[in-house]
Amino acid sequence: MVIIKPFKTTILNPGIPDLNKLICPVYDVIDKTEYDNYGNNSNNIIHLTTRNNSVDSVEFIDKAKKNLTRLFTEGILKESKHPALYIYGIRYSLPDDMMRDVPGTGERNIYFAFGLVALVKIEHPGKGNIVGHENIFEKNSIERSELMKACRMNFAPIVSEYNMPGHDINIILEDYLGFKRPELVLRDDRPPLVDLTLHNTRHLLWEISDIEVIRNIQELMSDKKLLILDGHHRFSAARRLSKQDGIDYTMMMLMEGGDRALLLLPWHRCIRNYNHDMLNTQLDRFFNIIWKGDQNDEFNRILHTKDDKFDVRIGFYNKKTFSVIRAHRDKVIQLSDKLGEKTGLDYLSLNEWIIEPCIDGNKEDNIVFTDSVSDAALKVDGQGFNAAFLMRPLTIKDVEYKAHVEMKNFPQKSTLFLPKVAEGIIMRRIQEDDPK
């Protein structure tokens, strides 16, 4: 049973000017350049959520706690007086480079996604109806739990998905606000608590205080299964806090899997410090090159063609040219049988045959993930990386099958769900009187 509850939110004080300058992307997608840009403002939420690589974890958490206290004391952060549920709306568009990875029927000029933000009772592995789909880096999860414990805050909602073919909750949310997406109508009687823009994406937050509406939503959600889409490290951290400190609820944004504005795109991999001889050996052993040339429509067409679930294709760039490599079918079938998995074989093959045997040292330091083929090429051409593997997107059905049927996880960063929440739109202060 999924148990959700209203809570008192913490937001940036609407009376402060230039609030757009105080929010930032979620911590795990920020690179050094972005950190420096956002970090120039001492009141930006980035100082609470994201560690600069030049400081260690202990120093980061200590500074985050002090900055949090200051932001509350100076009135920059404000907590609501009454518990509520919240509608988080994200209105966004995609650059052309990312639009190439969107299935043809999903292409739109404007996307407008809704999520319901609530406290969700934490369930532990193998128990209940909340599951993830990606492996995590354990040290990142530990750092998140220590940050949450020290600050007693959830800084951004964990994003999860539920299946509701009748769209009942999304209909309730649209009726409550009085408009149908992708249109946006701001009503005087239901103004947003937050209306901010980050990277040309508009983030809006409305409060649901109507008791009957809240009860209706709670009942509709009670028999659902939740699939974590974004925030696996934070959910692992929340489980740790539940087990160790009795903090049994965490903040989540619940999105309907059938929402047409919920997109699933790939994370591409850029690598460095790998064994070149081993890489060439593994490529020769497991793959054929089926296309070479420039990044163009033909590259995208051949990469995204898929004859069946065993047709593994991966794009490759090594400063010289783009190519599409295709795995030997018999090897893919053998790997599938060995792992007992049939979903996400592109990512499993790359991880098993290339990433694990070829990358030297700490893999976390020698792999970077990017959502853009062009950015991947830039990292290889001039930012110290030697090669890029360019991936095809999975589908939400793939992710649901992996989590609920195979009951296994994809390798880290196999799924890029859009839209992304921003840090600073909605937060939750963990109180002593929170629901147990």
N, C-alpha and C positions, 0 to 999 in steps of 0.2 A: 504494500500500500504506500503510495506517495503522499506524504503529509506536507502541505504548504501552509505558511502563516504570514500575516502582515507584519510589518516592522516599521520602526521610525528610521527614516533615511537621513543620511548626512549628504549635503550638497554644498557647492560653492555659493556663498552669499550673493543672491541676485542683485543686491544693492551696490556691489563693487563693479567699477568699470572694467572694460577689456577682459572679460572672463575667458574669451577664446584663447587668450595667451596663457591661461593657467591650466589647461587640459593637455593631455598628450596621448599617444598611442599606448596600447597595452605593452607592458614591460618587455615581453619576449620577442617583440618585432622591432625594437629600437637599436639602431647601430650607433657607433661612436659619434658620427657627425650629427645625427638627430639628437643624441643625448646632449651634446654641447649646445645645440640651438635652443632646446627647451630648458636646459639647465641654467641658461643665462638669466632667467627670471627666478629669483629666490623663492617666489610663492607658487611656482609651478608644481603640480602634483607629482611630477617626475621625481622630486626629492624624497617622496614617501614610498614610491613604488619600484624604482629601478636603480639597480646598483651600477655605478660607474666602474668600469673594469680596473681603474687605478686604485680602488680601495677594496679592502677585504670585507667579508660578509659581516663580521662583528661590528666594524666601524660603520658600515652602511646602515645596519639596523639601529644602532645607537643614534646616528644622525637623523634617521627617519622618525624615530620616536620623539626626538627633541623638536623637529620641524612640525610634526603633527600637533604637539602641545601648543606651539607658537601660533599655528594657523587657527586653532580653536580660540586661543586667548585673544588674538587680534581680530576675531570676528570674520575671518576669511572663510572658514568652514562653519556651517550652520546645521544643526540637527532639528528635524521636524518634531512637533509636539505630540503627534498622535500616530499610532501605527496605521499602515495602509499597504495595499498592493500598488504596483506601479506599471505603467505602460511605457516601455522604452521603444521609441521609434527611430529608425535610422534610414535616412533618405540619401541615396548615393548613386553614383554612376561609375563605370569602369573605363580605364584607358584602353586604347585599341590593342595594346600588347597583351593585356589580360583577357580582353574580349575574345581573342582567338581560342581560348580554352573553354569558353562557354558553349554548351551544345546549342545548335542552331535555333531550336524552339525557345531557348531561354534568353535570347538576346533582346535587350531593351535599352532605351535611352536613359530611363530613370527607374531605379529600384527603390521600394519603400517597404522595409521589413518591420514587423512588430514582434516584440517579446514581452512576456509577462515577468516582472521581477518580484520575487518573493523569497522568504526564508524557506528552505527545504530541509527536512530532517535527513541527516546523514545516515547512509547505510554502508555496511562494510562488505568487502569482497565475498561473493558467494551468497550473500544474504540480501533479499529484497529486490527492488526493481530499478536500481540505478547502476548503469554499467558504463565503462569507458571503451575506447577502441584503439588507443595508441599507447605504446610503451613510453616511459618517462626516464629522465635523468634523475637518479635518486638524490644527488646533491642539490639539484635545483628545488626539488620538493621540500627537502629539509630547510633550505634557506627561506622558502615561502612560509613554512609553518612557524619558524622562529620569528619572522617579521610579523605575521598575524598575531602571534602570542604576545610579543613585546608591545605592539601598538594596539592590540585588541580591536582590530579593524578588518573588514573585508573592503578592499579598495576598488574592486570591480567585480561584477557578477560572473560566475562560471556560466558558460552558455551550454544549454542542453536542449535536446529535441524530443518531442513526443509525436505520436501518430494519432491523428484525429481526422478521418476522411470527411466528416461532415462539417469541419471547420468551425465547430461550435464556439470555441473560445475566441478565435479571431473575429467571428461575427459579433460576439459580445463586446469586444474591445472597440470595434468600429462603430457599433451602435452607441456605445458609451460616449465616444468622442464626436459622433455626428457626421462622419464622412467615410467615404470608401476610398481605399488606396487604389492607385498611386496618387490620387488627389490629396492635398493637405489643406484643411480649413481650420483656422484657429478661432475658437469660439470664446467670447468674453466670459461666459459662465463656466468654461472648462479650460482656463489658460494653462499652458505647460509650466511646470516648475523650473524646467531647464530647457533652453533653446540655444545651442551653441554649435559652432562649425569648426571642424578639424579636417584639413586637407580636402576641402570642398565637399565634405560629407557633413550633413546636418544631423545632429543628435538632439532628440526631444524626449522629455520625460513628463508624464502626466501621473497624477495621483488618483487611485481608486479608493474612495472612502465609504462608498455605499455598502452597508453591511450585507444586504441581500445579494448584490452582485458578487461580493467576496465569497459568500457561502456557496453560490452557484458555481463559481470557478473552482473552489476547493472540492466540491463534489464531482465535477467533471474530471478533475485531475487525479482523483483518488485511486482509480483502477488502471492508470497508465504506467507505462515503462518509460524511463528517462535514459537517453543516450547522451553522454557528455560529448559535445562537439568541440568546444574550445575552453581550455583551462584545466587540463589533466593534472598539471603540477599543483594547481591550487586546490583541486578536489582531493588529491592525495594528501596535501597539507591539512585540509579540513578533516579528513579521516584521522590523521595523526593527532590533531587537537581534540577530536572527539574521544579518542581512546585514552589519551594522556591527561586531558584537562577537563573532560566532561562538557565541551562546547559542542552540542549536538545538532545545531542548525548552521547552515551556511547560506550565503546569498547566491541565488541563481537567476538567470534569465532563461525562461522556458519558451522555446520557439516551435511552432508546428512544422514538422518535416515537409508537409505539402505546400508550405508558403512559397509562392513563385519568386519571392525576393530573397529567399535563402539559397545561396549558391555554394557549390563545392568545386574548388579549383585545386591545382597541384602546387606543392612546394618543390621547387627545383633545388638540386644539390650542387654546391661548388666545393671542390676538395683541393687540399694541398698536403705536402709532406707524405706522399704515398710512394710505394715501391713501384717504380716505372716498369721494371722487368716483370714483376708479378702481375701488374695490371695488363700488360700486353699478353701475357700467358693466359690469363683468365678470359680476356676478351676473345682471343683465338679459340679457346676451348669451348666457350659457352654461347658465342654470338657470331652472327654474320653481319657485315655491313651491307645494307640493302639500298642505301641512298647517300649521296654526298653532294654538297653544294652550299648555297647561301641560305640564310633564314628567309624563307618566302612562303607563299601559299602552298607550293608543292611539298616543302618540308613539313608544314603543318598537316597537310592532307595525308601524307604517308605515315607520319608519326601517329596520328589519331585514328587511322584505320585499325579495326580489330575484327578478325575473322571469328574468333571464339575466345573463351576464357583462358586458353593456353597460348594465345598469340601475344607474347611479351615483346613490346617495342619500347625503346628508350632513345631519346635524343642525346647526342654527345657533341661537345664543343671543346676544342683544345688549342685555341688561338689560331689555328690554321683554317679550319673549315667546320661547318655543321654536318653532322651525319646522323642517320637513323640506324641503330643496331637492333637486330631481331634475334631473340634467343632460339636455340635449337629446341624444337618442339618436344623431342624425347627427353631432353634434360629438364624442361619445365614440368613435364608430367611426373618425372621421377622426384623432383623437388616437392611438388604438390602432394604426392603420396607420402613422402618422408615427413613433411610438416603436418599433414592432415588438414591442409587448407587449400581452398580453391579460389579465394577472393583476394585481390590485391597482389597478384603474382608479379606485376612489374616491380613493386617495391620490395617484395620478399626476395626476388631474384637478385636485384641490385644489392640488397643488404647481404645476402648469403654469399654471393660470388665475387663481389667487388669491394664493398665497404669494409666488411669484416677482415678479409685476408690481405687487403692491399694498403690500408691506411696505417701509417706508423704512429706510435705514441697515442696521446689522448684524443679520441675521436671527436669529443666535444669541442676541442680547440682547432681541429683541422677540417671541420665541415661547417659551412654556413648555408642557410636556407634562404631562398628568395622567391617571391611570387611572380617574377618577371623574367622572361627569356632574355630580354635586352639587358636587364641588370645583371643576370648571370654572366653574360658575355663581357660586360664591363669589368666584373670582378676578376675574370680570367685574364682579360687584356691588360689590366693595370693596377689591380689591387691585391696582388700576391697569391692568387689562386691559379692552379695549373690546369684544371679541367672542370667542366660542368656536365652534369647529367640532367637532362630535361625530361620531365615526367608528364604522363597523361593523367587527367583527373579521374578519380573514382566517382561513383554515384552514391547518393544517400542510401539507396537500396543495398549497395555493396557494404556500406558501413553498418547498416542495421543487420545484415546477414552475418558479418564478421562478429559483431557483438552478441547477438541474440541466438544465433544458430551454431557457428563455429566456436563461439565463446573464447575468442583469442584476440590479440591486439596486433595492429599494424606496427611497423617500425616507427620511430619518432618522426614527427612532422611528415606524415603521409597525406594529411588532409588540411586544406586551407578553406575553412568555412567563412563565407562573407554574408553579411557585413560583420566587421569587427567592432566591438564596443570600444569606447575610449575611457581612459582613466580620468576620473574627476567628474563624471556625469552623475553617477549614483554610488554611494558608499554606505556602509553599515557599521556603526559602532557596537561592538559586542558588550552588552550590558549584563550586570549580575541578575537582572530580572527577565532576561531573555527566556523564551519558552524552552523547557527541558524535554 
